[in-house]
């Protein structure tokens, strides 16, 4: 049986890292893709970010709070990607006028 770590790593850093990856991904897709292709690729990217959130939290190896951390990663990424896509949608709407 292994002994618990005296000062375990803060697993919330992994949540922040996933949010940053989702922000960079959404910005990159928003700039590179056309308006018609943006939404399907954002959905695909969100699926990848959710899988990344699972992988990051599994890498920490701490069972306590695992579901909450993965849920925070997914929910935060959804909010970040939603806000970025809303900004791109508003800019496209403003450009139409």
C-alpha positions as CSV (number, residue, x, y, z in Angstrom):
1,X,0.0,0.0,0.0
2,X,1.4,3.4,-0.9
3,X,1.4,6.3,1.5
4,X,-0.5,9.4,0.7
5,X,1.6,12.4,-0.5
6,X,2.3,15.0,2.2
7,X,1.7,17.8,-0.2
8,X,-0.3,16.6,-3.2
9,X,-0.4,18.6,-6.3
10,X,-3.3,21.0,-6.8
11,X,-5.5,19.2,-9.3
12,X,-7.4,22.4,-10.1
13,X,-4.4,23.5,-12.2
14,X,-5.5,20.8,-14.7
15,X,-8.9,22.4,-14.9
16,X,-7.4,25.8,-15.7
17,X,-5.1,24.2,-18.3
18,X,-8.1,22.6,-20.1
19,X,-9.9,26.0,-20.1
20,X,-6.9,27.6,-21.7
21,X,-6.7,24.9,-24.3
22,X,-10.4,25.4,-25.1
23,X,-9.9,29.1,-25.4
24,X,-6.9,28.7,-27.8
25,X,-8.7,26.1,-29.8
26,X,-11.9,28.2,-30.2
27,X,-10.0,31.3,-31.2
28,X,-7.9,29.3,-33.7
29,X,-11.0,27.7,-35.2
30,X,-12.8,31.0,-35.3
31,X,-10.0,32.8,-37.1
32,X,-9.1,30.0,-39.5
33,X,-12.5,28.6,-40.6
34,X,-15.3,30.2,-42.5
35,X,-18.6,31.1,-40.8
36,X,-20.4,28.0,-42.2
37,X,-17.7,25.5,-41.0
38,X,-17.2,27.1,-37.5
39,X,-20.0,25.4,-35.5
40,X,-19.4,21.8,-36.6
41,X,-15.7,22.1,-35.8
42,X,-16.3,23.8,-32.5
43,X,-18.5,20.8,-31.5
44,X,-15.7,18.4,-32.5
45,X,-13.2,20.5,-30.7
46,X,-15.4,20.5,-27.6
47,X,-15.5,16.7,-27.7
48,X,-11.7,16.6,-27.8
49,X,-11.4,19.1,-24.9
50,X,-13.7,16.9,-22.8
51,X,-11.5,13.9,-23.5
52,X,-8.5,16.0,-22.7
53,X,-10.1,16.9,-19.4
54,X,-10.6,13.2,-18.5
55,X,-7.0,12.5,-19.5
56,X,-5.5,15.4,-17.4
57,X,-7.5,14.4,-14.3
58,X,-6.6,10.8,-14.7
59,X,-3.0,11.8,-14.9
60,X,-3.2,13.4,-11.5
61,X,-4.1,10.0,-10.0
62,X,-6.3,11.4,-7.3
63,X,-9.8,9.8,-6.9
64,X,-11.1,12.4,-4.4
65,X,-13.1,15.0,-6.3
66,X,-12.5,13.4,-9.8
67,X,-16.0,13.9,-11.0
68,X,-16.2,17.5,-9.8
69,X,-12.9,18.3,-11.5
70,X,-13.9,16.7,-14.8
71,X,-17.3,18.4,-14.6
72,X,-15.6,21.8,-14.0
73,X,-13.3,21.2,-16.9
74,X,-16.2,20.3,-19.2
75,X,-18.5,23.1,-18.0
76,X,-15.8,25.8,-18.1
77,X,-14.7,24.7,-21.6
78,X,-18.3,24.9,-22.7
79,X,-18.7,28.4,-21.4
80,X,-15.4,29.5,-22.8
81,X,-16.1,28.1,-26.3
82,X,-19.6,29.4,-26.2
83,X,-18.5,32.9,-25.4
84,X,-15.8,32.9,-28.1
85,X,-18.3,31.6,-30.7
86,X,-20.8,34.3,-29.6
87,X,-18.2,37.0,-30.1
88,X,-17.5,35.6,-33.6
89,X,-21.2,35.4,-34.4
90,X,-21.7,39.0,-33.3
91,X,-18.8,40.2,-35.3
92,X,-20.2,38.4,-38.4
93,X,-23.6,39.9,-37.7
94,X,-22.0,43.4,-37.4
95,X,-20.1,42.8,-40.6
96,X,-23.3,42.0,-42.4
97,X,-24.7,45.5,-41.7
